[in-house]
Amino acid sequence: MAQDKKPPGEDIPPKPCLYQPGGQMALGFCQQGRHHGHHGHHGLYESLNWLWTDMLKTDGSPSQVTGKGATRATEKGRGIPLCLSSLDVGGDVHLVVYDPDYMKTLSLKITTDSWSPELVRTGLLLLEGQTWSQHRRMLTPAFHYDILKPYLGLVADSVRGMLDKWEDFVSQDSCLEILGDISLMTLDTIMKNSQSYIQAIRDLNNLNAFYQNDLIYRLTPEGRWNHRACHIAHQHTDAVIKERKAHLQKEGELGKERRRRHLDFLDILLFARMENGSSLSDKDLCAEVNTFMFGGHDTTASGISWIFYALASHPGHQQRCQEEIQSLLGGGTSITWSNLDQMPYTTMCIKEAMRLYPPVPIIRRSLRKPITFPDGRSLPAGIKVALSFYGLHHNPKVFDPSRFAPGSNQHRHAFLPFSGGSRNCIGKQFAMNEMKVAVALTLLRLELSPDPSRVPCLMPGIVLKSKKRIHLQLRSLT
């Protein structure tokens, strides 16, 4: 395989473009204004007024909320802690944050999601206070490594099935759109044999993240489509829960299942409910299962797709990963739990790809309490903020996995692909394991190259995707 013609860390074309639906607008707010000191707890009007005043005093140019403008303003090292943006068709104003210190402050404070898809509005993503704490504690054991270990074999089987299909395809046409197959593979690892549910979840993940006014939205064709997809997903989840409960309530079955060392996600939810009475209603069970299915498979599929694209665009780094994996796994195709911690360079490349292409590019929060940042600026309760992980991660833009090498002094909150604080992604270890398995098994069998005729066009939404999909050229190594 040819080495990179440019030094490691230097941008190599083709570079993805940025697709901005709806003409979103944001104005840069640069750190040069920080000398103004503490502003106290202003009302909404005063807060926006001093933001606007500070913006007029800076030399920052207007910035797009999720990409080009944000990175343009950070390229020269000026840094932008936040900006003012109209994110929604409904016209709500958000303060868009993409500075590590501001991210750290917000991740440690109490915030609530200001928007989330209908399917998961009573799940962990949207719960608050004591109810959220109870659900989080109840769900955490489902992602313990003792639970995740048995899933490794299922993940590997699903990846191998996808690769078998790809190798058959390579003999016909070496260029392939990868996201569709990867999405099916990630969902296959946690939900077998339900095509209607798979399609419903995929439809819901294609929704525009910037819609907010429910009344207006429900009158649109997309709103009605969303309602139908939610209905299908709820029907399937209800059926699965009822079937599992009936199975566990058979004489002696519950005790036998509880003695098993490894329980799956739904088992743990059901056991917690049975042991604690009414702690989880059927509605709560359905919401948590849908949250896991909705948030857990498409984000991982997006991550894997962009990792493959990044490695394809940087053949020197891809070759180094292949050499590491071949040395670790030899000519075999099996992968063990211990192998996951024995591929440091591949892990660094995975993280670097997730930095440049965060699966969830932006999330929105509402402040429940006033907040003061380290530089003295403050925001009142009720302000809506958007945490732009895309903007945070794109300073600098160059692909350089060494920034994740042991001992690097990177700001702890400069890389947040799974968000941060107590409300971070509960399934992040599951997702990282799945990505490592997918990358390792793929690079053992295939060489990846970008398709210069179909360069991805970044399309921000609930999950980072490409308007033109992601196409790669594949060459079999076996």
MARGUNU-823963 format. One record per residue (C-alpha): residue number from 1; z, x, y; residue in three letters. Coordinates in steps of 0.001 Angstrom, whole numbers, plus 500000, padded with zeros to 6 digits. Layout:
<sites>
 num     zz     xx     yy residu
 NUM      Z      X      Y    ALA
...
</sites>
This chain:
<sites>
 num     zz     xx     yy residu
   1 500000 500000 500000    MET
   2 499140 501332 503456    ALA
   3 501966 502448 505700    GLN
   4 502475 501016 509186    ASP
   5 500186 502768 511623    LYS
   6 502779 502385 514358    LYS
   7 506324 503776 514246    PRO
   8 508985 501561 512646    PRO
   9 510312 499098 515185    GLY
  10 507088 498772 517177    GLU
  11 505379 495403 517406    ASP
  12 502395 495047 515077    ILE
  13 499826 492277 515557    PRO
  14 499160 489512 514828    PRO
  15 501936 488084 516952    LYS
  16 502774 484380 516662    PRO
  17 502033 482260 519697    CYS
  18 504434 479649 521035    LEU
  19 503655 475945 520962    TYR
  20 505624 473992 523581    GLN
  21 505507 470208 523026    PRO
  22 506113 467959 525988    GLY
  23 506014 470621 528695    GLY
  24 509690 471569 528488    GLN
  25 510982 473279 531606    MET
  26 513787 475726 532214    ALA
  27 514810 477885 535144    LEU
  28 516246 481343 534553    GLY
  29 519801 482082 535667    PHE
  30 520255 485855 535696    CYS
  31 523394 487909 535421    GLN
  32 522855 489282 538917    GLN
  33 524758 486259 540203    GLY
  34 527927 487136 538299    ARG
  35 529515 488893 541280    HIS
  36 530322 485469 542727    HIS
  37 533384 485392 540495    GLY
  38 535399 482386 539332    HIS
  39 534058 478996 540343    HIS
  40 536888 476798 539152    GLY
  41 536420 473419 537460    HIS
  42 533590 471730 539304    HIS
  43 532247 468255 538792    GLY
  44 528772 467821 537397    LEU
  45 527082 467779 540801    TYR
  46 528935 470849 542064    GLU
  47 528314 472705 538795    SER
  48 524586 472104 538920    LEU
  49 524578 472892 542639    ASN
  50 526085 476374 542199    TRP
  51 523798 477006 539253    LEU
  52 520812 476114 541414    TRP
  53 522117 478252 544293    THR
  54 522573 481257 542006    ASP
  55 519123 480773 540535    MET
  56 517551 480856 543998    LEU
  57 519245 484214 544659    LYS
  58 517778 485896 541570    THR
  59 514354 487357 540908    ASP
  60 514057 485675 537506    GLY
  61 510891 483734 536823    SER
  62 510863 480225 535310    PRO
  63 511706 480398 531610    SER
  64 510749 478337 528604    GLN
  65 513727 477101 526664    VAL
  66 512918 478452 523214    THR
  67 510608 481367 523513    GLY
  68 508184 483107 525828    LYS
  69 510013 482589 529097    GLY
  70 513394 483470 527633    ALA
  71 512108 486675 526080    THR
  72 510052 487501 529176    ARG
  73 513187 487366 531283    ALA
  74 515204 489509 528863    THR
  75 512542 492133 528098    GLU
  76 513455 494215 531131    LYS
  77 517137 494169 530279    GLY
  78 518168 491818 533071    ARG
  79 519785 489410 530627    GLY
  80 520129 485666 531117    ILE
  81 523436 484062 530132    PRO
  82 522142 480512 530560    LEU
  83 519496 478413 532234    CYS
  84 519009 474843 533398    LEU
  85 516644 472794 531269    SER
  86 515320 469276 530825    SER
  87 515151 469166 527024    LEU
  88 514671 465538 526147    ASP
  89 512125 462840 526637    VAL
  90 515116 460882 527886    GLY
  91 515541 463407 530710    GLY
  92 519036 464693 529858    ASP
  93 519814 468039 531453    VAL
  94 521227 470817 529279    HIS
  95 522459 474289 530127    LEU
  96 520612 476572 527728    VAL
  97 522696 479550 526654    VAL
  98 521337 482757 525138    TYR
  99 523788 485489 526109    ASP
 100 526106 486993 523405    PRO
 101 529279 486757 525497    ASP
 102 528572 483159 526446    TYR
 103 527719 482362 522812    MET
 104 531030 483848 521705    LYS
 105 533003 481777 524203    THR
 106 531250 478556 523216    LEU
 107 531609 479195 519471    SER
 108 535378 479508 519869    LEU
 109 535756 476324 521909    LYS
 110 535771 472689 520840    ILE
 111 532325 471182 521177    THR
 112 530508 468310 519526    THR
 113 526849 467887 518633    ASP
 114 525039 465965 521362    SER
 115 522224 465018 518981    TRP
 116 521570 464907 515266    SER
 117 519210 463055 512925    PRO
 118 520179 459525 511891    GLU
 119 520482 460524 508229    LEU
 120 523504 462803 508756    VAL
 121 525369 461181 511648    ARG
 122 528504 460532 509581    THR
 123 528425 463890 507779    GLY
 124 530087 467236 508449    LEU
 125 527655 468156 511235    LEU
 126 528839 465326 513474    LEU
 127 532459 464753 512498    LEU
 128 535230 465728 514898    GLU
 129 538937 466542 514957    GLY
 130 541141 465967 511935    GLN
 131 538400 464149 510007    THR
 132 536099 467145 510388    TRP
 133 538891 469526 509290    SER
 134 539594 467454 506173    GLN
 135 535933 467298 505192    HIS
 136 535408 471009 505878    ARG
 137 538366 471950 503662    ARG
 138 537133 469602 500966    MET
 139 533571 470963 501023    LEU
 140 534440 474660 501216    THR
 141 535218 475034 497471    PRO
 142 531678 473851 496688    ALA
 143 530390 477102 498190    PHE
 144 532869 479475 496534    HIS
 145 531203 482355 494706    TYR
 146 532434 480992 491367    ASP
 147 530369 477891 492073    ILE
 148 527376 479789 493463    LEU
 149 527021 482209 490540    LYS
 150 525569 479678 488062    PRO
 151 523093 478526 490711    TYR
 152 521539 482002 490771    LEU
 153 519724 481351 487500    GLY
 154 518445 477993 488763    LEU
 155 517188 479591 491967    VAL
 156 515452 482375 490031    ALA
 157 513782 479833 487729    ASP
 158 512491 477854 490707    SER
 159 511178 481010 492401    VAL
 160 509426 482151 489219    ARG
 161 507795 478731 488893    GLY
 162 506455 479046 492440    MET
 163 505202 482593 491812    LEU
 164 503428 481536 488608    ASP
 165 501545 478964 490683    LYS
 166 500741 481547 493349    TRP
 167 499427 484090 490858    GLU
 168 497115 481455 489389    ASP
 169 495940 480686 492911    PHE
 170 495349 484359 493767    VAL
 171 492544 484520 491212    SER
 172 490764 481736 493122    GLN
 173 491552 482456 496765    ASP
 174 493833 485208 498013    SER
 175 494848 483291 501171    CYS
 176 497573 480682 500802    LEU
 177 499630 478357 503002    GLU
 178 503153 479209 501849    ILE
 179 505636 476857 503539    LEU
 180 504802 473785 501458    GLY
 181 505423 475513 498132    ASP
 182 508528 477312 499393    ILE
 183 509975 474037 500691    SER
 184 509448 472385 497305    LEU
 185 511008 475402 495601    MET
 186 514181 475358 497725    THR
 187 514648 471631 497197    LEU
 188 513946 472005 493475    ASP
 189 516978 474284 493155    THR
 190 519327 471484 494207    ILE
 191 517476 468236 493445    MET
 192 515291 467896 490347    LYS
 193 512609 465297 489633    ASN
 194 512676 463071 492696    SER
 195 509368 463234 494546    GLN
 196 510110 460252 496827    SER
 197 513395 461797 497987    TYR
 198 511708 465178 498497    ILE
 199 509033 463585 500685    GLN
 200 511608 461617 502690    ALA
 201 513638 464746 503433    ILE
 202 510493 466660 504400    ARG
 203 509469 463822 506729    ASP
 204 512884 463831 508405    LEU
 205 512747 467585 508969    ASN
 206 509431 467143 510782    ASN
 207 511037 465031 513502    LEU
 208 510921 466144 517116    ASN
 209 514318 467659 517918    ALA
 210 514041 466687 521578    PHE
 211 514111 462905 521166    TYR
 212 517454 461425 522123    GLN
 213 517339 457887 523478    ASN
 214 517901 455900 520286    ASP
 215 516917 452522 521746    LEU
 216 513536 453768 522944    ILE
 217 513012 456016 519942    TYR
 218 513435 453176 517441    ARG
 219 510568 451308 519101    LEU
 220 508136 454194 518589    THR
 221 505970 454682 515461    PRO
 222 507895 457874 514727    GLU
 223 511182 456001 515063    GLY
 224 510097 453386 512533    ARG
 225 508852 456168 510244    TRP
 226 512228 457886 510563    ASN
 227 514038 454659 509657    HIS
 228 511949 454237 506496    ARG
 229 512540 457851 505448    ALA
 230 516301 457447 505981    CYS
 231 516276 454268 503889    HIS
 232 514564 456064 500981    ILE
 233 516954 459016 501187    ALA
 234 520024 456757 501286    HIS
 235 518785 454707 498331    GLN
 236 518293 457791 496205    HIS
 237 521623 459359 497166    THR
 238 523496 456129 496437    ASP
 239 521868 455933 492999    ALA
 240 522757 459548 492158    VAL
 241 526387 459070 493221    ILE
 242 526788 455845 491228    LYS
 243 525263 457444 488133    GLU
 244 527521 460512 488348    ARG
 245 530651 458431 488954    LYS
 246 529876 456261 485939    ALA
 247 529417 459380 483824    HIS
 248 532702 460948 484945    LEU
 249 534670 457765 484363    GLN
 250 533790 457655 480685    LYS
 251 536798 458141 478454    GLU
 252 537747 461820 478347    GLY
 253 534781 462921 480450    GLU
 254 536730 463559 483638    LEU
 255 539251 465848 481980    GLY
 256 536504 467775 480205    LYS
 257 534523 468273 483396    GLU
 258 537594 469390 485343    ARG
 259 538267 472097 482766    ARG
 260 534819 473556 483319    ARG
 261 534928 476774 485344    ARG
 262 531805 475870 487286    HIS
 263 531345 472511 489001    LEU
 264 528407 471501 491123    ASP
 265 528488 470248 494691    PHE
 266 528649 466543 493852    LEU
 267 531295 467031 491135    ASP
 268 533622 468667 493648    ILE
 269 533188 465825 496130    LEU
 270 533881 463238 493450    LEU
 271 536934 465043 492088    PHE
 272 538399 465410 495566    ALA
 273 537963 461706 496140    ARG
 274 539535 460746 492802    MET
 275 542510 463043 493274    GLU
 276 543164 461989 496860    ASN
 277 542522 458274 496715    GLY
 278 540454 457064 499629    SER
 279 539881 460459 501263    SER
 280 536135 460113 500749    LEU
 281 534518 456705 500754    SER
 282 531150 456088 499125    ASP
 283 529663 456163 502619    LYS
 284 531269 459564 503272    ASP
 285 530015 460886 499936    LEU
 286 526490 459754 500723    CYS
 287 526617 461325 504197    ALA
 288 527809 464701 502908    GLU
 289 525236 464824 500118    VAL
 290 522473 463953 502587    ASN
 291 523787 466556 505037    THR
 292 523579 469245 502369    PHE
 293 520113 468150 501238    MET
 294 518749 467672 504766    PHE
 295 520174 470824 506282    GLY
 296 520198 473062 503239    GLY
 297 516692 473193 501905    HIS
 298 514269 473111 504838    ASP
 299 516149 475683 506901    THR
 300 516140 478045 503911    THR
 301 512446 477366 503297    ALA
 302 511699 478158 506936    SER
 303 513731 481365 506692    GLY
 304 511945 482548 503535    ILE
 305 508503 481723 504975    SER
 306 509110 483700 508152    TRP
 307 510653 486587 506186    ILE
 308 507465 486769 504120    PHE
 309 505384 486681 507305    TYR
 310 507445 489456 508910    ALA
 311 507139 491679 505827    LEU
 312 503415 490943 505594    ALA
 313 503014 491998 509236    SER
 314 504934 495251 508649    HIS
 315 503562 496775 505419    PRO
 316 505585 499954 505717    GLY
 317 508838 498016 505645    HIS
 318 507480 495793 502875    GLN
 319 506670 498845 500761    GLN
 320 510142 500277 501278    ARG
 321 511661 496956 500145    CYS
 322 509403 496927 497084    GLN
 323 510457 500432 496135    GLU
 324 514128 499502 496479    GLU
 325 513716 496363 494368    ILE
 326 511618 498084 491690    GLN
 327 514232 500823 491439    SER
 328 516963 498206 491059    LEU
 329 515296 495706 488739    LEU
 330 512767 497931 486988    GLY
 331 509893 496110 485359    GLY
 332 511972 493032 484583    GLY
 333 512044 489743 486436    THR
 334 515710 488894 485930    SER
 335 518215 489271 488736    ILE
 336 522004 489200 488520    THR
 337 524792 488359 490945    TRP
 338 525714 492030 491316    SER
 339 522108 492898 492239    ASN
 340 522405 490864 495434    LEU
 341 524652 493505 497012    ASP
 342 522530 496407 495757    GLN
 343 519470 495959 497965    MET
 344 520691 497103 501414    PRO
 345 517316 497797 503027    TYR
 346 515846 494514 501820    THR
 347 518898 492721 503226    THR
 348 518409 494487 506561    MET
 349 514777 493333 506657    CYS
 350 515809 489769 505808    ILE
 351 518285 489756 508693    LYS
 352 515783 491304 511092    GLU
 353 513200 488651 510204    ALA
 354 515824 485928 510740    MET
 355 516640 487478 514099    ARG
 356 513035 487181 515250    LEU
 357 512432 483844 513524    TYR
 358 515762 481955 513370    PRO
 359 515374 478949 511023    PRO
 360 517260 476746 513497    VAL
 361 516046 477907 516928    PRO
 362 518365 475791 519056    ILE
 363 521343 473453 518692    ILE
 364 522919 471201 521286    ARG
 365 526554 470670 522062    ARG
 366 528703 468654 524465    SER
 367 531827 470243 525940    LEU
 368 534955 468261 525086    ARG
 369 537097 470387 527414    LYS
 370 536475 472554 530496    PRO
 371 535438 476095 529628    ILE
 372 535615 479421 531480    THR
 373 533376 482341 530546    PHE
 374 534431 486028 530636    PRO
 375 532641 486582 533966    ASP
 376 534696 483830 535640    GLY
 377 532092 481087 535680    ARG
 378 533241 477746 534327    SER
 379 531844 474436 533177    LEU
 380 533538 471028 533203    PRO
 381 534098 468774 530217    ALA
 382 531152 466549 529393    GLY
 383 528449 469099 530215    ILE
 384 525729 469333 527569    LYS
 385 524751 472821 526489    VAL
 386 521999 474054 524206    ALA
 387 522586 477244 522230    LEU
 388 519206 478963 522003    SER
 389 519365 481329 519036    PHE
 390 515688 482092 519572    TYR
 391 516376 483278 523111    GLY
 392 519521 485144 522005    LEU
 393 517722 486998 519226    HIS
 394 514590 488013 521137    HIS
 395 516066 490870 523085    ASN
 396 514493 493133 522003    PRO
 397 511420 491728 520258    LYS
 398 510477 494763 518160    VAL
 399 510911 494624 514381    PHE
 400 513582 497193 513532    ASP
 401 515754 496551 510437    PRO
 402 517917 499589 511219    SER
 403 519789 497551 513828    ARG
 404 521573 495967 510822    PHE
 405 522441 499278 509172    ALA
 406 526134 499860 508348    PRO
 407 527965 501223 511365    GLY
 408 525590 499813 513978    SER
 409 527321 498728 517177    ASN
 410 525481 495447 517658    GLN
 411 527381 492721 519511    HIS
 412 528963 490442 516919    ARG
 413 527508 487359 518594    HIS
 414 524032 488801 519211    ALA
 415 522865 487604 515776    PHE
 416 523732 484016 514846    LEU
 417 521166 482627 512378    PRO
 418 523893 480424 510882    PHE
 419 525593 479636 514213    SER
 420 529140 480903 514771    GLY
 421 532785 479956 515020    GLY
 422 534579 477399 512883    SER
 423 531539 475094 512883    ARG
 424 529166 477678 511465    ASN
 425 526906 476868 508522    CYS
 426 529114 476174 505506    ILE
 427 526254 477040 503132    GLY
 428 525248 480370 504675    LYS
 429 526117 482415 501577    GLN
 430 524130 480039 499365    PHE
 431 521151 480387 501712    ALA
 432 521380 484196 501890    MET
 433 521535 484425 498092    ASN
 434 518486 482200 497744    GLU
 435 516531 484252 500281    MET
 436 517403 487524 498546    LYS
 437 516312 486186 495157    VAL
 438 513050 484837 496597    ALA
 439 512197 488087 498379    VAL
 440 513133 490325 495449    ALA
 441 511211 488402 492783    LEU
 442 508194 487916 495058    THR
 443 507853 491585 496020    LEU
 444 508005 492553 492348    LEU
 445 504840 490562 491698    ARG
 446 502906 490226 494941    LEU
 447 501771 492216 497958    GLU
 448 501803 490169 501170    LEU
 449 499407 490531 504108    SER
 450 498892 488340 507192    PRO
 451 495785 486215 507553    ASP
 452 494273 487449 510854    PRO
 453 492156 484302 511177    SER
 454 495185 481972 511135    ARG
 455 498014 483403 513216    VAL
 456 501197 481262 513155    PRO
 457 501943 479248 516266    CYS
 458 505699 478792 516694    LEU
 459 506710 475165 517033    MET
 460 510370 474658 518048    PRO
 461 512119 471639 516597    GLY
 462 515041 470947 514307    ILE
 463 513693 473783 512149    VAL
 464 511408 476596 513351    LEU
 465 507938 476028 511923    LYS
 466 504353 476882 512741    SER
 467 501973 474329 514223    LYS
 468 499207 476000 512219    LYS
 469 501450 476471 509180    ARG
 470 501979 479980 507746    ILE
 471 499078 481525 505832    HIS
 472 499292 484828 503967    LEU
 473 496901 486879 501883    GLN
 474 498333 487604 498433    LEU
 475 497484 490368 495977    ARG
 476 498949 490451 492484    SER
 477 500811 493628 491506    LEU
 478 501097 492723 487825    THR
</sites>
